[in-house]
Amino acid sequence: IIGFVVVLINYWLSVDQIREDSYAAQSKEMKTVFTEALEAKNSVGITNAINIAKNSTVTNGLVSGDREGTLKSLKSLSKEYKEHTKFGNIKIHVHDRDVHSFIRVWKPEKFGDDLSSFRKTILEVKKTKKPLVAIEVGVGGLEVRGISPIISDGEYIGSVEFMQGLNSIATDLEKNFQTDLIIGLDNRFLEHADELQSAPKIGKNFTLAIKEDVVNKTFLNELNEEIGRAHV
């Protein structure tokens, strides 16, 4: 009987260890997949920002203040992305030398607003005159932003931003790895994310930062239940 009990204890310990090892391995794999997907977006973002910054129409438009001509060119470029690449929901934003919005291609009627109070990445590009890529909060929420300075005759005249959402990472993980992903925004930054004001909450401190239609609702509910039990 003692021997049987010892065998049972060893069995359950082994099962628990196998389970823990399996979870740890799966977690490591998912982190790797997520990191690689994010790095791919980073590469796309900064590469396209650099290319657009060298577009003569964009440069000349900033110098002359020709919003109409610049908008026409960038709308055509956005259409090409939508029709011929998987980056159908990208946004292009041009800023002037004073860190004011010059053109939002997806919302051309809104321009001239001062971005300097909360867009640290644009300020950094203006300071260093070098491109960068980062995830930053904006009106649309969390987005991967590739930003490049626009230089004319050796002088900084503004910058351009190639913006991508994070929804495709969630859909790719679900499609290729049957893994659900939820990305949340800390509510401390919600004041700058107008389009997330009515988004579902995650516990008391976070708001869903990707589209509801790419999220497993059951998983989101279970997560909120666990957070509620933990009083987070």
N, C-alpha and C positions, 0 to 999 in steps of 0.2 A: 504493500500500500504506500509506504514511504517513497519507494522507488518510482511508483506511478505518479505520485504527487510531484516529485522532483522533475520527472519528464514533462508533465503538464506545465509546470512553472517555466522550465527552459523553453518549451514550445511557444508559450505566450510571449516571453521576452524576445525570442527570435522573431516572431511575427511583428511585434511592435518595432523592433529595430529595422526589419525589412521595410515596414511601412514608412518609418521616418527617413530611411535612406532613399526610398522611392520618391517621397515628397521633396526631399532636398535636391535630388537629381532633376526632377521635373521643374522645380523652381529655378534652378540654375539655367536650365535649357530655355525657359520662357524669358528670363532676364536677358539672355544672349540674343534671342530672336528679337525682342523688343529693342535692344540696343542697336542691332544691325539695321532694323527697319527705320529707326530714328536717324541713324547715321546716313542712310540712303537719302532720306528727306533733306537732311542738312546739306549733303553734297549737291542735290538738285537745286536747293534754294540759293546757295551762294554762287553756284555756277551761272544760273540764269540771271541773278541780280547783276553780276559782273558784265555779262553779255549785254543786258539792257542798258546798263550805265554807259556803254560805249556806242550806243545807237545814236547816230548823228541827229535824227529827228528829235529825240528826247533832249539831247544837249542843246540844240538850237532853240527848241521850244522853251527851255528854262531861261536861256539867255535873253530871248526876245519877249518872253511872257506869252507865247502863243499856245494857249491851252487847247484850243480847238484842233490844231494840227497834230499836237502831241497825243491828244486823246484818240483821234482817228487812227493813228499808227499803232497805239497800244491796244486798242480794241481789236484791230486786225490780228495782232499777235496773240491776244487772249483767245480769239476764235480758233486760231491754228492749234493752240494747246488743247482746247476742248474737243476738237474734231479728230486730232491725230495722236494724242497721248492720253495716258490715264490720269493726267493732272487736270481734270475738267473743272475743278472748283478753286483754282488758284486765283489770287488777287494781286494786282500790281498797284503800288502806291508810290507816287513821286513827291518828294519834299523839296522845298526851296532852301536857300542858304541860311535862312533864319529859323529853320526847323518848323515851318508852317506847311500845311498840306497844299500841294500844288495841283495834283490830280489823283483822285481815287477812281480807277477805271470802272469799278463796279458801282460807284455812286458818284458820278461826275458833278452832280449839283451841290455836293458838300465839299467845300474847299476853303482855304484861307485860315483854318483854325490852328491855333498854336499847340504844338505837340510836345513842347519842351518840358512841360511839368511832369510828364509820366513816361515818356518814351526815351529811356536811358540808352537804348541801343543806337538810336539815331544820333544822340549827342556824342556817343563814343566814336561813331564813324566820322562825324564832323571834326572831332578832336584829333583822331589818329590818321584820317584820310585813308583808312584801310577797310576793306570789306570784312564783314563778320556774319555769323549765323547764330541764332539763339531762339529759344522759346520765350516769348514775352506776352504779357497780357495787353490786350487792346479792346476796342469796342466789341469785337467779335469773340472775345474770350482768349483762350490759349491758342497761339498759332506759331508755327515754325517760320521765322522771318530771316530771309537772306537779304542783307542790306549792303549796298556798295556805293561809294562816293561817286559823284559825277564831276569830272574835272574838265575844265575848258581853258586852254592856254596856260596850263599849270596852276589854275586857280579853282578852288572848291566852290561850286555853284549850287550844290544840293546833293540829294541822294535818292536812290530808288530802292524799293522794297518788293521782294518776291515772297508772297505769303501763302502758306499751305496749312490746312487744318490737320488734325490728328485722327480724323475718322477712319481713314484708310488703314491705319495701323490696326485698329480694332477689328475691322472687317477682314483683313488679311489673316490675323491670328485666329479668328473664328473659322475662317474658311480652310486654312491650311493646317491648323493644329488643334481644332475643336476646343479652343481656349477662349474664355470670355475675358474681356479687358474693360475696366472702368477707369477713366481718368477724371480726377476731381480738381477743382480750383479752390484754394484756400479763400474763405469768405472775406478775409482782410483785403483782398484785391478785387472784390466784386464791384466796387464803386466805379472801376474803369471799364467793366465788361457789361455794357448796356444790354447786349443780346442774350446774356445769361441770367438776367434778373428773374425770369419766370421758370428757369430750368429746375429739374428735380434736385432736392437736397440729399446730401450724403452725410448722415449724422447731423450734428449741430454746427460743424465747422467747415463743411465743404459743399460745393455745388458741382453737379455734373458738367464737365467741360467738353463733352463730345455729344453728337446728336443722339436723341433718344432712340431713333430708329435703327441705330447700329449697336444698341446695348440690349443684352439679355435681361428682360424685365424681371424674370424670376430671380436671377442672380443679384440684381440691384436690390430687390426687396429683401432677399436673404441677408445681403450685406448690411442693410439698414437695421434689420432685426438683430444681428450680431452686435452692431455698434450700439444699439439701444440697450442691449443687455450689459454691455461693458460701460455704459453711461459715458460714452465719448462724445 
